[in-house]
């Protein structure tokens, strides 16, 4: 398993080596950490999540989906960035 997951939009230019230095100073692994790339939440072309963040999100994903399906009376038609935010 890897310590970090990076979700990149298909129209984004991404250089993984540029992310290594900032991530080296952060504690991933057993800590739930994500990098916020926009002042309005996770709405940019790149999402960076620690392993623990992905595990916590996955464990509660169905609860969130049920909540928002009820709130929107069906599909909210959100992209993945708004859903994960």
PDB file with SEQRES, HELIX, SHEET and CRYST1 records, atoms N, CA, C and O in Angstrom:
SEQRES   1 A   85  UNK UNK UNK UNK UNK UNK UNK UNK UNK UNK UNK UNK UNK          
SEQRES   2 A   85  UNK UNK UNK UNK UNK UNK UNK UNK UNK UNK UNK UNK UNK          
SEQRES   3 A   85  UNK UNK UNK UNK UNK UNK UNK UNK UNK UNK UNK UNK UNK          
SEQRES   4 A   85  UNK UNK UNK UNK UNK UNK UNK UNK UNK UNK UNK UNK UNK          
SEQRES   5 A   85  UNK UNK UNK UNK UNK UNK UNK UNK UNK UNK UNK UNK UNK          
SEQRES   6 A   85  UNK UNK UNK UNK UNK UNK UNK UNK UNK UNK UNK UNK UNK          
SEQRES   7 A   85  UNK UNK UNK UNK UNK UNK UNK                                  
HELIX    1 AA1 UNK A   16  UNK A   24  1                                   9    
HELIX    2 AA2 UNK A   51  UNK A   71  1                                  21    
HELIX    3 AA3 UNK A   80  UNK A   84  1                                   5    
SHEET    1 AA1 3 UNK A   4  UNK A   8  0                                        
SHEET    2 AA1 3 UNK A  46  UNK A  50 -1                                        
SHEET    3 AA1 3 UNK A  34  UNK A  35 -1                                        
CRYST1    1.000    1.000    1.000  90.00  90.00  90.00 P 1           1          
ATOM      1  N   UNK A   1       0.829  -1.196   0.000  1.00  0.00           N  
ATOM      2  CA  UNK A   1       0.000   0.000   0.000  1.00  0.00           C  
ATOM      3  C   UNK A   1       0.862   1.243   0.000  1.00  0.00           C  
ATOM      4  O   UNK A   1       1.978   1.242   0.518  1.00  0.00           O  
ATOM      5  N   UNK A   2       0.340   2.288  -0.578  1.00  0.00           N  
ATOM      6  CA  UNK A   2       1.042   3.566  -0.612  1.00  0.00           C  
ATOM      7  C   UNK A   2       0.498   4.484   0.478  1.00  0.00           C  
ATOM      8  O   UNK A   2      -0.638   4.317   0.922  1.00  0.00           O  
ATOM      9  N   UNK A   3       1.297   5.441   0.906  1.00  0.00           N  
ATOM     10  CA  UNK A   3       0.869   6.379   1.937  1.00  0.00           C  
ATOM     11  C   UNK A   3      -0.075   7.441   1.410  1.00  0.00           C  
ATOM     12  O   UNK A   3      -0.863   7.998   2.175  1.00  0.00           O  
ATOM     13  N   UNK A   4      -0.014   7.737   0.104  1.00  0.00           N  
ATOM     14  CA  UNK A   4      -0.795   8.827  -0.470  1.00  0.00           C  
ATOM     15  C   UNK A   4      -1.507   8.390  -1.741  1.00  0.00           C  
ATOM     16  O   UNK A   4      -0.997   7.564  -2.498  1.00  0.00           O  
ATOM     17  N   UNK A   5      -2.695   8.954  -1.967  1.00  0.00           N  
ATOM     18  CA  UNK A   5      -3.433   8.773  -3.210  1.00  0.00           C  
ATOM     19  C   UNK A   5      -3.587  10.144  -3.846  1.00  0.00           C  
ATOM     20  O   UNK A   5      -3.961  11.108  -3.179  1.00  0.00           O  
ATOM     21  N   UNK A   6      -3.298  10.227  -5.133  1.00  0.00           N  
ATOM     22  CA  UNK A   6      -3.433  11.477  -5.870  1.00  0.00           C  
ATOM     23  C   UNK A   6      -4.437  11.238  -6.989  1.00  0.00           C  
ATOM     24  O   UNK A   6      -4.248  10.359  -7.830  1.00  0.00           O  
ATOM     25  N   UNK A   7      -5.509  12.032  -6.990  1.00  0.00           N  
ATOM     26  CA  UNK A   7      -6.512  11.981  -8.064  1.00  0.00           C  
ATOM     27  C   UNK A   7      -6.256  13.184  -8.941  1.00  0.00           C  
ATOM     28  O   UNK A   7      -6.288  14.321  -8.472  1.00  0.00           O  
ATOM     29  N   UNK A   8      -6.002  12.936 -10.218  1.00  0.00           N  
ATOM     30  CA  UNK A   8      -5.651  13.994 -11.154  1.00  0.00           C  
ATOM     31  C   UNK A   8      -6.684  14.037 -12.268  1.00  0.00           C  
ATOM     32  O   UNK A   8      -7.003  13.008 -12.864  1.00  0.00           O  
ATOM     33  N   UNK A   9      -7.214  15.237 -12.554  1.00  0.00           N  
ATOM     34  CA  UNK A   9      -8.142  15.402 -13.678  1.00  0.00           C  
ATOM     35  C   UNK A   9      -7.401  15.118 -14.990  1.00  0.00           C  
ATOM     36  O   UNK A   9      -6.199  15.367 -15.082  1.00  0.00           O  
ATOM     37  N   UNK A  10      -8.099  14.601 -16.001  1.00  0.00           N  
ATOM     38  CA  UNK A  10      -7.431  14.232 -17.255  1.00  0.00           C  
ATOM     39  C   UNK A  10      -6.811  15.421 -18.005  1.00  0.00           C  
ATOM     40  O   UNK A  10      -5.915  15.231 -18.827  1.00  0.00           O  
ATOM     41  N   UNK A  11      -7.277  16.634 -17.731  1.00  0.00           N  
ATOM     42  CA  UNK A  11      -6.724  17.795 -18.423  1.00  0.00           C  
ATOM     43  C   UNK A  11      -5.666  18.523 -17.583  1.00  0.00           C  
ATOM     44  O   UNK A  11      -5.307  19.663 -17.880  1.00  0.00           O  
ATOM     45  N   UNK A  12      -5.178  17.865 -16.549  1.00  0.00           N  
ATOM     46  CA  UNK A  12      -4.182  18.455 -15.645  1.00  0.00           C  
ATOM     47  C   UNK A  12      -2.790  17.935 -15.987  1.00  0.00           C  
ATOM     48  O   UNK A  12      -2.611  16.748 -16.258  1.00  0.00           O  
ATOM     49  N   UNK A  13      -1.815  18.825 -15.973  1.00  0.00           N  
ATOM     50  CA  UNK A  13      -0.424  18.415 -16.119  1.00  0.00           C  
ATOM     51  C   UNK A  13       0.115  18.175 -14.715  1.00  0.00           C  
ATOM     52  O   UNK A  13       0.101  19.078 -13.878  1.00  0.00           O  
ATOM     53  N   UNK A  14       0.585  16.971 -14.459  1.00  0.00           N  
ATOM     54  CA  UNK A  14       1.005  16.581 -13.118  1.00  0.00           C  
ATOM     55  C   UNK A  14       2.411  15.999 -13.170  1.00  0.00           C  
ATOM     56  O   UNK A  14       2.689  15.085 -13.945  1.00  0.00           O  
ATOM     57  N   UNK A  15       3.285  16.536 -12.341  1.00  0.00           N  
ATOM     58  CA  UNK A  15       4.651  16.039 -12.210  1.00  0.00           C  
ATOM     59  C   UNK A  15       4.796  15.441 -10.809  1.00  0.00           C  
ATOM     60  O   UNK A  15       4.993  16.182  -9.846  1.00  0.00           O  
ATOM     61  N   UNK A  16       4.702  14.118 -10.679  1.00  0.00           N  
ATOM     62  CA  UNK A  16       4.762  13.485  -9.354  1.00  0.00           C  
ATOM     63  C   UNK A  16       5.997  13.858  -8.549  1.00  0.00           C  
ATOM     64  O   UNK A  16       5.910  13.967  -7.326  1.00  0.00           O  
ATOM     65  N   UNK A  17       7.126  14.056  -9.181  1.00  0.00           N  
ATOM     66  CA  UNK A  17       8.348  14.374  -8.439  1.00  0.00           C  
ATOM     67  C   UNK A  17       8.234  15.713  -7.719  1.00  0.00           C  
ATOM     68  O   UNK A  17       8.887  15.915  -6.695  1.00  0.00           O  
ATOM     69  N   UNK A  18       7.423  16.626  -8.230  1.00  0.00           N  
ATOM     70  CA  UNK A  18       7.244  17.919  -7.565  1.00  0.00           C  
ATOM     71  C   UNK A  18       6.420  17.796  -6.284  1.00  0.00           C  
ATOM     72  O   UNK A  18       6.471  18.672  -5.420  1.00  0.00           O  
ATOM     73  N   UNK A  19       5.676  16.724  -6.167  1.00  0.00           N  
ATOM     74  CA  UNK A  19       4.849  16.511  -4.980  1.00  0.00           C  
ATOM     75  C   UNK A  19       5.622  15.783  -3.878  1.00  0.00           C  
ATOM     76  O   UNK A  19       5.222  15.834  -2.715  1.00  0.00           O  
ATOM     77  N   UNK A  20       6.696  15.123  -4.216  1.00  0.00           N  
ATOM     78  CA  UNK A  20       7.439  14.324  -3.235  1.00  0.00           C  
ATOM     79  C   UNK A  20       7.959  15.161  -2.074  1.00  0.00           C  
ATOM     80  O   UNK A  20       7.809  14.755  -0.921  1.00  0.00           O  
ATOM     81  N   UNK A  21       8.555  16.300  -2.334  1.00  0.00           N  
ATOM     82  CA  UNK A  21       9.123  17.126  -1.267  1.00  0.00           C  
ATOM     83  C   UNK A  21       8.063  17.627  -0.289  1.00  0.00           C  
ATOM     84  O   UNK A  21       8.251  17.480   0.918  1.00  0.00           O  
ATOM     85  N   UNK A  22       6.957  18.213  -0.754  1.00  0.00           N  
ATOM     86  CA  UNK A  22       5.931  18.648   0.203  1.00  0.00           C  
ATOM     87  C   UNK A  22       5.347  17.486   1.025  1.00  0.00           C  
ATOM     88  O   UNK A  22       5.047  17.652   2.207  1.00  0.00           O  
ATOM     89  N   UNK A  23       5.189  16.321   0.404  1.00  0.00           N  
ATOM     90  CA  UNK A  23       4.623  15.178   1.131  1.00  0.00           C  
ATOM     91  C   UNK A  23       5.614  14.599   2.132  1.00  0.00           C  
ATOM     92  O   UNK A  23       5.205  14.035   3.147  1.00  0.00           O  
ATOM     93  N   UNK A  24       6.896  14.728   1.863  1.00  0.00           N  
ATOM     94  CA  UNK A  24       7.910  14.182   2.773  1.00  0.00           C  
ATOM     95  C   UNK A  24       7.842  14.846   4.145  1.00  0.00           C  
ATOM     96  O   UNK A  24       8.177  14.223   5.153  1.00  0.00           O  
ATOM     97  N   UNK A  25       7.414  16.099   4.191  1.00  0.00           N  
ATOM     98  CA  UNK A  25       7.353  16.809   5.471  1.00  0.00           C  
ATOM     99  C   UNK A  25       6.029  16.566   6.208  1.00  0.00           C  
ATOM    100  O   UNK A  25       5.863  17.010   7.344  1.00  0.00           O  
ATOM    101  N   UNK A  26       5.100  15.872   5.575  1.00  0.00           N  
ATOM    102  CA  UNK A  26       3.797  15.587   6.198  1.00  0.00           C  
ATOM    103  C   UNK A  26       3.750  14.146   6.673  1.00  0.00           C  
ATOM    104  O   UNK A  26       4.417  13.270   6.123  1.00  0.00           O  
ATOM    105  N   UNK A  27       2.954  13.920   7.698  1.00  0.00           N  
ATOM    106  CA  UNK A  27       2.765  12.562   8.176  1.00  0.00           C  
ATOM    107  C   UNK A  27       1.495  12.002   7.555  1.00  0.00           C  
ATOM    108  O   UNK A  27       0.389  12.448   7.859  1.00  0.00           O  
ATOM    109  N   UNK A  28       1.668  11.033   6.692  1.00  0.00           N  
ATOM    110  CA  UNK A  28       0.523  10.340   6.122  1.00  0.00           C  
ATOM    111  C   UNK A  28       0.302   9.073   6.911  1.00  0.00           C  
ATOM    112  O   UNK A  28       0.224   9.105   8.140  1.00  0.00           O  
ATOM    113  N   UNK A  29       0.202   7.975   6.225  1.00  0.00           N  
ATOM    114  CA  UNK A  29       0.069   6.683   6.891  1.00  0.00           C  
ATOM    115  C   UNK A  29      -1.143   6.596   7.788  1.00  0.00           C  
ATOM    116  O   UNK A  29      -2.270   6.509   7.299  1.00  0.00           O  
ATOM    117  N   UNK A  30      -0.933   6.618   9.092  1.00  0.00           N  
ATOM    118  CA  UNK A  30      -2.023   6.450  10.053  1.00  0.00           C  
ATOM    119  C   UNK A  30      -2.750   7.753  10.380  1.00  0.00           C  
ATOM    120  O   UNK A  30      -3.656   7.753  11.213  1.00  0.00           O  
ATOM    121  N   UNK A  31      -2.374   8.862   9.744  1.00  0.00           N  
ATOM    122  CA  UNK A  31      -3.009  10.158   9.992  1.00  0.00           C  
ATOM    123  C   UNK A  31      -3.932  10.493   8.818  1.00  0.00           C  
ATOM    124  O   UNK A  31      -3.558  10.313   7.659  1.00  0.00           O  
ATOM    125  N   UNK A  32      -5.118  10.973   9.117  1.00  0.00           N  
ATOM    126  CA  UNK A  32      -6.052  11.393   8.070  1.00  0.00           C  
ATOM    127  C   UNK A  32      -5.686  12.815   7.654  1.00  0.00           C  
ATOM    128  O   UNK A  32      -5.981  13.779   8.361  1.00  0.00           O  
ATOM    129  N   UNK A  33      -5.035  12.927   6.493  1.00  0.00           N  
ATOM    130  CA  UNK A  33      -4.547  14.214   6.000  1.00  0.00           C  
ATOM    131  C   UNK A  33      -4.943  14.365   4.543  1.00  0.00           C  
ATOM    132  O   UNK A  33      -4.861  13.410   3.770  1.00  0.00           O  
ATOM    133  N   UNK A  34      -5.372  15.562   4.165  1.00  0.00           N  
ATOM    134  CA  UNK A  34      -5.564  15.861   2.752  1.00  0.00           C  
ATOM    135  C   UNK A  34      -4.996  17.240   2.480  1.00  0.00           C  
ATOM    136  O   UNK A  34      -4.932  18.080   3.377  1.00  0.00           O  
ATOM    137  N   UNK A  35      -4.583  17.473   1.243  1.00  0.00           N  
ATOM    138  CA  UNK A  35      -4.060  18.771   0.852  1.00  0.00           C  
ATOM    139  C   UNK A  35      -5.192  19.568   0.225  1.00  0.00           C  
ATOM    140  O   UNK A  35      -5.799  19.132  -0.753  1.00  0.00           O  
ATOM    141  N   UNK A  36      -5.470  20.719   0.783  1.00  0.00           N  
ATOM    142  CA  UNK A  36      -6.522  21.586   0.258  1.00  0.00           C  
ATOM    143  C   UNK A  36      -5.912  22.473  -0.821  1.00  0.00           C  
ATOM    144  O   UNK A  36      -4.973  23.222  -0.553  1.00  0.00           O  
ATOM    145  N   UNK A  37      -6.432  22.393  -2.020  1.00  0.00           N  
ATOM    146  CA  UNK A  37      -5.843  23.111  -3.138  1.00  0.00           C  
ATOM    147  C   UNK A  37      -6.702  24.280  -3.623  1.00  0.00           C  
ATOM    148  O   UNK A  37      -6.428  24.855  -4.677  1.00  0.00           O  
ATOM    149  N   UNK A  38      -7.726  24.629  -2.869  1.00  0.00           N  
ATOM    150  CA  UNK A  38      -8.626  25.705  -3.266  1.00  0.00           C  
ATOM    151  C   UNK A  38      -9.261  26.281  -2.008  1.00  0.00           C  
ATOM    152  O   UNK A  38      -9.641  25.527  -1.112  1.00  0.00           O  
ATOM    153  N   UNK A  39      -9.383  27.605  -1.924  1.00  0.00           N  
ATOM    154  CA  UNK A  39      -9.950  28.208  -0.715  1.00  0.00           C  
ATOM    155  C   UNK A  39     -11.424  27.844  -0.515  1.00  0.00           C  
ATOM    156  O   UNK A  39     -11.968  28.053   0.570  1.00  0.00           O  
ATOM    157  N   UNK A  40     -12.072  27.304  -1.542  1.00  0.00           N  
ATOM    158  CA  UNK A  40     -13.477  26.918  -1.448  1.00  0.00           C  
ATOM    159  C   UNK A  40     -13.653  25.424  -1.220  1.00  0.00           C  
ATOM    160  O   UNK A  40     -14.781  24.933  -1.249  1.00  0.00           O  
ATOM    161  N   UNK A  41     -12.579  24.696  -0.995  1.00  0.00           N  
ATOM    162  CA  UNK A  41     -12.655  23.257  -0.775  1.00  0.00           C  
ATOM    163  C   UNK A  41     -11.848  22.516  -1.821  1.00  0.00           C  
ATOM    164  O   UNK A  41     -10.963  23.093  -2.453  1.00  0.00           O  
ATOM    165  N   UNK A  42     -12.145  21.254  -2.003  1.00  0.00           N  
ATOM    166  CA  UNK A  42     -11.372  20.415  -2.923  1.00  0.00           C  
ATOM    167  C   UNK A  42     -11.985  20.444  -4.321  1.00  0.00           C  
ATOM    168  O   UNK A  42     -12.578  19.464  -4.772  1.00  0.00           O  
ATOM    169  N   UNK A  43     -11.834  21.576  -4.996  1.00  0.00           N  
ATOM    170  CA  UNK A  43     -12.478  21.755  -6.297  1.00  0.00           C  
ATOM    171  C   UNK A  43     -11.485  21.965  -7.425  1.00  0.00           C  
ATOM    172  O   UNK A  43     -11.882  22.382  -8.513  1.00  0.00           O  
ATOM    173  N   UNK A  44     -10.225  21.693  -7.204  1.00  0.00           N  
ATOM    174  CA  UNK A  44      -9.219  21.894  -8.234  1.00  0.00           C  
ATOM    175  C   UNK A  44      -8.979  20.630  -9.037  1.00  0.00           C  
ATOM    176  O   UNK A  44      -9.696  19.643  -8.871  1.00  0.00           O  
ATOM    177  N   UNK A  45      -7.975  20.650  -9.908  1.00  0.00           N  
ATOM    178  CA  UNK A  45      -7.697  19.513 -10.785  1.00  0.00           C  
ATOM    179  C   UNK A  45      -6.899  18.394 -10.108  1.00  0.00           C  
ATOM    180  O   UNK A  45      -6.577  17.388 -10.739  1.00  0.00           O  
ATOM    181  N   UNK A  46      -6.582  18.574  -8.821  1.00  0.00           N  
ATOM    182  CA  UNK A  46      -5.718  17.627  -8.134  1.00  0.00           C  
ATOM    183  C   UNK A  46      -6.200  17.454  -6.700  1.00  0.00           C  
ATOM    184  O   UNK A  46      -6.390  18.438  -5.986  1.00  0.00           O  
ATOM    185  N   UNK A  47      -6.398  16.210  -6.277  1.00  0.00           N  
ATOM    186  CA  UNK A  47      -6.724  15.922  -4.879  1.00  0.00           C  
ATOM    187  C   UNK A  47      -5.667  14.971  -4.341  1.00  0.00           C  
ATOM    188  O   UNK A  47      -5.344  13.969  -4.979  1.00  0.00           O  
ATOM    189  N   UNK A  48      -5.128  15.284  -3.166  1.00  0.00           N  
ATOM    190  CA  UNK A  48      -4.083  14.474  -2.536  1.00  0.00           C  
ATOM    191  C   UNK A  48      -4.598  14.040  -1.171  1.00  0.00           C  
ATOM    192  O   UNK A  48      -4.897  14.877  -0.319  1.00  0.00           O  
ATOM    193  N   UNK A  49      -4.701  12.728  -0.964  1.00  0.00           N  
ATOM    194  CA  UNK A  49      -5.293  12.162   0.249  1.00  0.00           C  
ATOM    195  C   UNK A  49      -4.356  11.125   0.860  1.00  0.00           C  
ATOM    196  O   UNK A  49      -3.784  10.301   0.147  1.00  0.00           O  
ATOM    197  N   UNK A  50      -4.203  11.170   2.181  1.00  0.00           N  
ATOM    198  CA  UNK A  50      -3.419  10.135   2.847  1.00  0.00           C  
ATOM    199  C   UNK A  50      -4.203   8.818   2.850  1.00  0.00           C  
ATOM    200  O   UNK A  50      -5.415   8.797   2.633  1.00  0.00           O  
ATOM    201  N   UNK A  51      -3.496   7.744   3.098  1.00  0.00           N  
ATOM    202  CA  UNK A  51      -4.141   6.415   3.131  1.00  0.00           C  
ATOM    203  C   UNK A  51      -5.290   6.392   4.144  1.00  0.00           C  
ATOM    204  O   UNK A  51      -6.366   5.871   3.850  1.00  0.00           O  
ATOM    205  N   UNK A  52      -5.066   6.952   5.327  1.00  0.00           N  
ATOM    206  CA  UNK A  52      -6.088   6.964   6.370  1.00  0.00           C  
ATOM    207  C   UNK A  52      -7.304   7.781   5.923  1.00  0.00           C  
ATOM    208  O   UNK A  52      -8.438   7.401   6.217  1.00  0.00           O  
ATOM    209  N   UNK A  53      -7.090   8.882   5.228  1.00  0.00           N  
ATOM    210  CA  UNK A  53      -8.199   9.689   4.721  1.00  0.00           C  
ATOM    211  C   UNK A  53      -9.059   8.866   3.770  1.00  0.00           C  
ATOM    212  O   UNK A  53     -10.287   8.908   3.847  1.00  0.00           O  
ATOM    213  N   UNK A  54      -8.421   8.121   2.875  1.00  0.00           N  
ATOM    214  CA  UNK A  54      -9.166   7.281   1.930  1.00  0.00           C  
ATOM    215  C   UNK A  54      -9.952   6.209   2.689  1.00  0.00           C  
ATOM    216  O   UNK A  54     -11.102   5.930   2.349  1.00  0.00           O  
ATOM    217  N   UNK A  55      -9.347   5.614   3.701  1.00  0.00           N  
ATOM    218  CA  UNK A  55     -10.032   4.578   4.478  1.00  0.00           C  
ATOM    219  C   UNK A  55     -11.240   5.146   5.218  1.00  0.00           C  
ATOM    220  O   UNK A  55     -12.306   4.531   5.229  1.00  0.00           O  
ATOM    221  N   UNK A  56     -11.076   6.317   5.835  1.00  0.00           N  
ATOM    222  CA  UNK A  56     -12.187   6.950   6.567  1.00  0.00           C  
ATOM    223  C   UNK A  56     -13.305   7.334   5.600  1.00  0.00           C  
ATOM    224  O   UNK A  56     -14.485   7.113   5.871  1.00  0.00           O  
ATOM    225  N   UNK A  57     -12.907   7.914   4.465  1.00  0.00           N  
ATOM    226  CA  UNK A  57     -13.913   8.300   3.466  1.00  0.00           C  
ATOM    227  C   UNK A  57     -14.668   7.063   2.965  1.00  0.00           C  
ATOM    228  O   UNK A  57     -15.896   7.081   2.878  1.00  0.00           O  
ATOM    229  N   UNK A  58     -13.951   6.007   2.640  1.00  0.00           N  
ATOM    230  CA  UNK A  58     -14.584   4.794   2.121  1.00  0.00           C  
ATOM    231  C   UNK A  58     -15.548   4.192   3.143  1.00  0.00           C  
ATOM    232  O   UNK A  58     -16.617   3.704   2.775  1.00  0.00           O  
ATOM    233  N   UNK A  59     -15.177   4.225   4.414  1.00  0.00           N  
ATOM    234  CA  UNK A  59     -16.033   3.659   5.462  1.00  0.00           C  
ATOM    235  C   UNK A  59     -17.347   4.437   5.601  1.00  0.00           C  
ATOM    236  O   UNK A  59     -18.367   3.857   5.974  1.00  0.00           O  
ATOM    237  N   UNK A  60     -17.335   5.729   5.307  1.00  0.00           N  
ATOM    238  CA  UNK A  60     -18.539   6.545   5.459  1.00  0.00           C  
ATOM    239  C   UNK A  60     -19.191   6.958   4.155  1.00  0.00           C  
ATOM    240  O   UNK A  60     -20.171   7.703   4.169  1.00  0.00           O  
ATOM    241  N   UNK A  61     -18.673   6.493   3.029  1.00  0.00           N  
ATOM    242  CA  UNK A  61     -19.169   6.934   1.719  1.00  0.00           C  
ATOM    243  C   UNK A  61     -20.654   6.638   1.522  1.00  0.00           C  
ATOM    244  O   UNK A  61     -21.388   7.486   1.016  1.00  0.00           O  
ATOM    245  N   UNK A  62     -21.100   5.461   1.912  1.00  0.00           N  
ATOM    246  CA  UNK A  62     -22.512   5.114   1.715  1.00  0.00           C  
ATOM    247  C   UNK A  62     -23.421   6.004   2.555  1.00  0.00           C  
ATOM    248  O   UNK A  62     -24.489   6.407   2.096  1.00  0.00           O  
ATOM    249  N   UNK A  63     -23.010   6.311   3.772  1.00  0.00           N  
ATOM    250  CA  UNK A  63     -23.791   7.206   4.633  1.00  0.00           C  
ATOM    251  C   UNK A  63     -23.922   8.587   3.982  1.00  0.00           C  
ATOM    252  O   UNK A  63     -25.002   9.179   3.985  1.00  0.00           O  
ATOM    253  N   UNK A  64     -22.829   9.092   3.430  1.00  0.00           N  
ATOM    254  CA  UNK A  64     -22.866  10.390   2.743  1.00  0.00           C  
ATOM    255  C   UNK A  64     -23.764  10.323   1.510  1.00  0.00           C  
ATOM    256  O   UNK A  64     -24.565  11.225   1.264  1.00  0.00           O  
ATOM    257  N   UNK A  65     -23.622   9.254   0.743  1.00  0.00           N  
ATOM    258  CA  UNK A  65     -24.436   9.116  -0.463  1.00  0.00           C  
ATOM    259  C   UNK A  65     -25.918   9.060  -0.102  1.00  0.00           C  
ATOM    260  O   UNK A  65     -26.734   9.701  -0.764  1.00  0.00           O  
ATOM    261  N   UNK A  66     -26.274   8.318   0.916  1.00  0.00           N  
ATOM    262  CA  UNK A  66     -27.671   8.229   1.351  1.00  0.00           C  
ATOM    263  C   UNK A  66     -28.187   9.595   1.805  1.00  0.00           C  
ATOM    264  O   UNK A  66     -29.303   9.985   1.462  1.00  0.00           O  
ATOM    265  N   UNK A  67     -27.378  10.316   2.574  1.00  0.00           N  
ATOM    266  CA  UNK A  67     -27.765  11.635   3.077  1.00  0.00           C  
ATOM    267  C   UNK A  67     -28.049  12.602   1.929  1.00  0.00           C  
ATOM    268  O   UNK A  67     -29.083  13.269   1.917  1.00  0.00           O  
ATOM    269  N   UNK A  68     -27.128  12.676   0.961  1.00  0.00           N  
ATOM    270  CA  UNK A  68     -27.292  13.643  -0.116  1.00  0.00           C  
ATOM    271  C   UNK A  68     -28.336  13.215  -1.141  1.00  0.00           C  
ATOM    272  O   UNK A  68     -28.951  14.066  -1.783  1.00  0.00           O  
ATOM    273  N   UNK A  69     -28.547  11.914  -1.305  1.00  0.00           N  
ATOM    274  CA  UNK A  69     -29.625  11.449  -2.171  1.00  0.00           C  
ATOM    275  C   UNK A  69     -30.967  11.891  -1.590  1.00  0.00           C  
ATOM    276  O   UNK A  69     -31.858  12.316  -2.326  1.00  0.00           O  
ATOM    277  N   UNK A  70     -31.106  11.792  -0.279  1.00  0.00           N  
ATOM    278  CA  UNK A  70     -32.327  12.245   0.387  1.00  0.00           C  
ATOM    279  C   UNK A  70     -32.443  13.771   0.307  1.00  0.00           C  
ATOM    280  O   UNK A  70     -33.519  14.293   0.015  1.00  0.00           O  
ATOM    281  N   UNK A  71     -31.360  14.477   0.560  1.00  0.00           N  
ATOM    282  CA  UNK A  71     -31.360  15.936   0.539  1.00  0.00           C  
ATOM    283  C   UNK A  71     -31.736  16.486  -0.841  1.00  0.00           C  
ATOM    284  O   UNK A  71     -32.478  17.463  -0.941  1.00  0.00           O  
ATOM    285  N   UNK A  72     -31.223  15.857  -1.901  1.00  0.00           N  
ATOM    286  CA  UNK A  72     -31.463  16.327  -3.269  1.00  0.00           C  
ATOM    287  C   UNK A  72     -32.672  15.649  -3.913  1.00  0.00           C  
ATOM    288  O   UNK A  72     -32.991  15.926  -5.069  1.00  0.00           O  
ATOM    289  N   UNK A  73     -33.343  14.769  -3.183  1.00  0.00           N  
ATOM    290  CA  UNK A  73     -34.460  13.989  -3.731  1.00  0.00           C  
ATOM    291  C   UNK A  73     -34.025  13.222  -4.981  1.00  0.00           C  
ATOM    292  O   UNK A  73     -34.746  13.177  -5.978  1.00  0.00           O  
ATOM    293  N   UNK A  74     -32.866  12.635  -4.914  1.00  0.00           N  
ATOM    294  CA  UNK A  74     -32.303  11.882  -6.038  1.00  0.00           C  
ATOM    295  C   UNK A  74     -30.844  12.244  -6.208  1.00  0.00           C  
ATOM    296  O   UNK A  74     -30.178  12.663  -5.260  1.00  0.00           O  
ATOM    297  N   UNK A  75     -30.359  12.080  -7.412  1.00  0.00           N  
ATOM    298  CA  UNK A  75     -28.960  12.388  -7.712  1.00  0.00           C  
ATOM    299  C   UNK A  75     -28.724  13.891  -7.617  1.00  0.00           C  
ATOM    300  O   UNK A  75     -29.504  14.679  -8.151  1.00  0.00           O  
ATOM    301  N   UNK A  76     -27.662  14.286  -6.945  1.00  0.00           N  
ATOM    302  CA  UNK A  76     -27.312  15.707  -6.822  1.00  0.00           C  
ATOM    303  C   UNK A  76     -26.540  16.208  -8.041  1.00  0.00           C  
ATOM    304  O   UNK A  76     -26.347  17.413  -8.199  1.00  0.00           O  
ATOM    305  N   UNK A  77     -26.100  15.297  -8.897  1.00  0.00           N  
ATOM    306  CA  UNK A  77     -25.341  15.637 -10.110  1.00  0.00           C  
ATOM    307  C   UNK A  77     -24.078  16.424  -9.792  1.00  0.00           C  
ATOM    308  O   UNK A  77     -23.735  17.381 -10.486  1.00  0.00           O  
ATOM    309  N   UNK A  78     -23.400  16.013  -8.745  1.00  0.00           N  
ATOM    310  CA  UNK A  78     -22.135  16.625  -8.362  1.00  0.00           C  
ATOM    311  C   UNK A  78     -20.997  15.838  -8.983  1.00  0.00           C  
ATOM    312  O   UNK A  78     -21.112  14.639  -9.238  1.00  0.00           O  
ATOM    313  N   UNK A  79     -19.909  16.528  -9.219  1.00  0.00           N  
ATOM    314  CA  UNK A  79     -18.690  15.847  -9.632  1.00  0.00           C  
ATOM    315  C   UNK A  79     -18.027  15.212  -8.430  1.00  0.00           C  
ATOM    316  O   UNK A  79     -18.446  15.435  -7.294  1.00  0.00           O  
ATOM    317  N   UNK A  80     -17.000  14.426  -8.672  1.00  0.00           N  
ATOM    318  CA  UNK A  80     -16.333  13.720  -7.574  1.00  0.00           C  
ATOM    319  C   UNK A  80     -15.666  14.676  -6.601  1.00  0.00           C  
ATOM    320  O   UNK A  80     -15.544  14.363  -5.417  1.00  0.00           O  
ATOM    321  N   UNK A  81     -15.232  15.834  -7.079  1.00  0.00           N  
ATOM    322  CA  UNK A  81     -14.559  16.762  -6.168  1.00  0.00           C  
ATOM    323  C   UNK A  81     -15.544  17.327  -5.140  1.00  0.00           C  
ATOM    324  O   UNK A  81     -15.192  17.453  -3.967  1.00  0.00           O  
ATOM    325  N   UNK A  82     -16.747  17.665  -5.543  1.00  0.00           N  
ATOM    326  CA  UNK A  82     -17.742  18.152  -4.584  1.00  0.00           C  
ATOM    327  C   UNK A  82     -18.208  17.041  -3.663  1.00  0.00           C  
ATOM    328  O   UNK A  82     -18.460  17.278  -2.482  1.00  0.00           O  
ATOM    329  N   UNK A  83     -18.324  15.833  -4.191  1.00  0.00           N  
ATOM    330  CA  UNK A  83     -18.775  14.709  -3.367  1.00  0.00           C  
ATOM    331  C   UNK A  83     -17.762  14.390  -2.274  1.00  0.00           C  
ATOM    332  O   UNK A  83     -18.143  14.152  -1.128  1.00  0.00           O  
ATOM    333  N   UNK A  84     -16.501  14.384  -2.612  1.00  0.00           N  
ATOM    334  CA  UNK A  84     -15.482  14.021  -1.628  1.00  0.00           C  
ATOM    335  C   UNK A  84     -15.226  15.166  -0.638  1.00  0.00           C  
ATOM    336  O   UNK A  84     -14.736  14.941   0.469  1.00  0.00           O  
ATOM    337  N   UNK A  85     -15.559  16.380  -1.044  1.00  0.00           N  
ATOM    338  CA  UNK A  85     -15.378  17.545  -0.183  1.00  0.00           C  
ATOM    339  C   UNK A  85     -16.363  17.457   0.965  1.00  0.00           C  
ATOM    340  O   UNK A  85     -16.391  18.339   1.823  1.00  0.00           O  
TER     341      UNK A  85                                                      
END                                                                             
